[in-house]
Amino acid sequence: MAKVEFRKVSKNFPLKSSNLFKKTQLHAVKEVSFSLEEGHTLALVGESGCGKTTIARLLMKLHNPSSGQILVDGEDIASYKGRTADWKYRQKIQMIFQDPFASLNPAYTIGSILSRAITLHNKSMPAAQAKERVTELLKLVGLTPPEDFISKHPAMLSGGQRQRIVIARALAVNPSIIVADEPTSMLDVSIGIDIMNLLLDLKEKQGLTMLFITHNFPSARYMADEMAVIYGGNCVEYGKSDELIENPCHPYTVLLLNSTPEPFRENHPAIHASEEGADLVSGKPQCMFCNRCPLAEPRCFNTEPPEYIFGDRRIKCYLYENMKELKPVLDVNIYARRS
């Protein structure tokens, strides 16, 4: 098991500009903070382009943060420098990719794909032992009998079977952290549920800590202990999964729930937002959701709201600035008064 902590992590990407004297940046992630406890699953929830995958790539050390710290078991991963240190970190953390059709090399057999993942991190392992490990991994992800799959190529498998191979490859080095980047979005609903159940079972058996990325609230609630709602590179709301869904506090969280065809939303107010997205380029201090929020006040366009903390809940919205304890304010009367 492992514990993950993000401390005010930001990531900026340079943009091409016609003005040689002006450097323009895309603020993809902005001062995101959250904790992922050992053996827990944290879901990052938000629409496409909100920064979820960038956060995952920062944790995977595929990007370096522009500022802030990412701690794994209390150690800043920026201190892992050089090939050897990076290699050891790769053994601790592995990723399950969104597209099982693109994440497996079609030229290799399943046996070759899995054995390569094993031997890359265990160069002295005998071939016979590596083959035994491949068989063990296939059984672990429910592909039995293993001999029916070892000699096949990815093109000969279904989408669900390919994603099970991707999961098996991620588990080949016995990681303590798994990053699952929308692992069911390319699959049929029934197959996606099977994959989620498999991940939950493996998490329990292997003692894994998991970062689960999705745009789907029901999947996040099913999989995760805690949720972080991401918009415009900001964590706008954070809390325990059931509490966050049953009592959404940030206007963006409510809008996401309103777009989810689920019975638990029936008592939530229906609010509507403009289609104008977050300003990720100017760097202007403002609420990232102000251009779409039907409850925005003048100050929302000129200052960035701080994070208000109520026990396990954290919310970035001025609606909560004068509260000593969290109370639901997103009701019909509030909308009528502020519209």
N, C-alpha and C positions, 0 to 999 in steps of 0.2 A: 504493500500500500504506500501511497505517497500523498502529501498535501501540497496544493498549489495556491499561490497568492499573487494577485495582480495589484500593484500599488501605483495608482495614477499613471498608467501606461498610455503613451501616445505613439502614433505612427503616422508620419507624413511622407508623401511621395512627391518628388519634383515633377512639375509639368512643363512641357515645352511652351515657350512664349515668344511672340514676335519682338518683344522688347528685351534687348540684350542686357539692360541695366536693371530689370525687374525680375526677381525670382518668384515664381508662382508655385504654390504647393497645394496638394490635395490632402486635407486633414482626414485621413481614413478612420483613425481611432483617436479619441480625445479623452485623456485622463480617466481611463476605465479602471475601476477597482472592484475586486470581488475575491472571495475565498472559496476554495473547493476542498472540503475536508476529506480525510482519508476514507476510502470506501464509499464515498458519496458520488452521486451524479448531479452535475450542474447543467441545465439546459440554457443555451443562448438562443433567444427567440427574437425574430424580427423579419422584416421583409427583405427581399433581394437588394443587395448593395448597401446594407446598413453597417457592415463591418464585421459580421460574425466570423467569416472565413479568415479575414485578416487577423483577428484575435487568435484563432486556432493556429495560423501559420506563425504567429509570434511565439506561442507556446511551444510549437514544434521546432523553433529556432531556424525556421526558413526565412524569416525576416528578423532584423534587430530593431528593438524599439527606439524611437527618436528620443524619448525620455521616459522616466519611470523605471520600476523594477518588476521583474517576474521571478518569484521565489518558488523553488521546488524543494520541499523538505528543508526550508529555511535558508537555502543557498541560492544566490542570484545566478541565473543561468548565463548571464553575460560573462561570468567568470570562467565559463567553460570555453577555453580558447585552444586552438590547435586541433589537429585531426584526432588524436587519441582521446582528448576530453569530449569532443563532439561525438565520437563513436560510442563512448560509454553512455552519454546522454541518450543516444538513439536506442540503446538497449532498454532504457527506463521508460521511454514514451514511444508509442506507435500510433499510426493514423489509419482509419478506415475511410476510404474515399467515397464520394457521392456516386460516381458512375462506375459500376462493376464491369461495364463493357470496355471502358477505356483504361482501367487501372491494372489490367493483366496483359502481359505480352503474348499476343496470339501465336508467336513462333515457338513457344516452349510448352511442354506438357505440364500438367498440374504437379506431377512429381518433381519436375525440374524447378518450377517456380518456388515450391515450398522448401525443397532441399537447399536451394541457393540462399534463401532467407536465413536458414539455419546455419549453414557453413560459413557465411560471411561473418557471423559473430562467434563462431566456434571452429576456427580453421583447423584445429587438431582433431576434430571429431571424426572417427572412422566412418566410412561410407555406409556400413551396415547399421551403425547406430543412428545415423542421419535418416536412413530409410525407415527405421522403427519410429523415429520422431514424426516423420511425415504421416505414417499410418495412424499414430496417436492423435495428431492434429485433425485429420479428416474425421476420425471418430468423435472428437471433441465438438466439432461443428455440425455433426449430424449427417455426414456424407458417408453412408455405409451401404454395402461393404467397401472399404477403402480401395481394394484392387480394381473396382469398377471405374475409379476416377483417376488413379495415378497416371495412367498412360494416355488420358484424354487431353485434348487441347481446349482452351477456353471457349472457342466457337462451338464446341459440341455440348456445352452446358447451357442451362436456362439462366435467366437473370438472377433468380434467387440462389441458385447453386454457385454462380460466380461470386456473389457477395459473400457467401459462406467461405469461399476460397480466400477472398480478401481478408476476412476476419481471421481465418486460420493463419495466414501469412503474418498478420499483425501480432498474433499470439506466439509466433515461432520462437521469439527471443525472451519469452516470459516477462513482458513489460509490467510495470505497476500502474501506468497511466495510459488510457486509450482516448484518443480524440476521434469522435465519430461525426463526420461532416455530412449531414443529411443522408444517412446510409440507406434510407428507404424511399427517397423521393423518385428514384428511377424504376421502382418496382410496383407491381399491382398491390392493391390494398391488403389482400389476404396474405400475400407473400411478405409484404412489409411488416405485418403483425408477427409473422413467424420469426423474422429477423430481429425484431425488437425483443420478443420473448427469449430468443437465443442470447442476445446481448445481456439481458437481465440475469439469465441463468449463469452465463460465464462470469459476469461481475460478482455474483455470489460465490461461485466455486473458486475463482481465481483471486478473489479479494482485490478487484480492480477499482481504481479511481477513474471516473469517466467525465469527459466534456462532450455533451451531446448538442449538436447544432441542428436547428430546425426552424421552419417558419410556421409550424403547425402546433397550436396550443394543446390539442388532445394528445399528440405524441409526446410533447414535453411533459405533460402532467403524468402520463403513463410511465415515462422513463425516469424522471428526475426527482430528486429530493428538494432541490432549490432551482429557481429560475432567475435569469437576468434578461430583462427586456432591453434590446439594443435598438437605437435609432440615431442615424447620422453620426455613427462612431461613438455615441454616448451610451452609457448604461443609465437609462431613465428610470428604471424600477427594478428592485431586487428583493427577493423574499422566498419563503417556503412555497412550494408549488401549489398546494391546495389553497393556502391563504391568499396567494396572489390572484388566483383565478376566481375564487369566491368573492374577493373584495378588491377588484382592480382599482388602483389609485391614480395612476398617471393617465391623462387623456389619450395618449397613444396606445396604452395597454387596453383601454376600453374599446378603441377603434379596432384593434386587432381582434379582440373577442367578438365584436359585432360582425366581423367578416367570417367568423367561424360558425358553420351550421351545426350547433350543438345545443341540446336542451338546457344546459346549465346557464345559458345566456339570457333566458326568457325575461328575467326581472331586471336586466341591465338596460340603462337608457340608450336609445339609438341616437347617436350623434354623427354628424357628417363633417368631412374635412375637404379642403381644396386638394387638388392634385399636385400642387407645387411642392417640390422636394426640399430636402435640407441643403443649406449652403455650406458645402465642404471646402470651398476654395478661398473665400475672402478672409476667413479667420476672425470675422467680426464677433465680439462678445455678445451673444444672444442665446436664447433657448433655441436649440436646433429644430424644435417642432413648431416654432411660433408661426411660420408661414402657413401651416396646415391646421393649427389648433383653433377650434371655434370658441375657446375660452381665453384666448391670448389677451393680455393687458399691454398697454404701451411699453412698460418696462421690460416685457419679455423680448422685445425687438432690440433692446439696447444693452441689456445685462444678462449674464448667464446665471440661472438660478443655482444656488448651492445644493448640496445633497442633504436632505432632512432625514434623520435616523430615528426610527421608532422600534427599538428592540431588534428583531431580525429583519425588519423592513427598511429599505432605503429608497427614497423617492426624490427625483430632481424636478420639482414643480413648485412655483410660488403659492399654490393653493394651500400648502401645508406649513407655511413659514411661522405662523403664530400658534401652532398646536403643541401642547405638551405631551399629549398621547394621541395615537392615530385614531381618527374617526372617519367614517365614510362621508365624503362630501360630494361625490359624483352621483347626485340624484336628479330627478326631473326638476325640482324647484331651483336647484343651483343653475341648471342650464337655462331655465326660463328667465332667471334674474340676470344672467350674464350675456344672453344672446342679443 
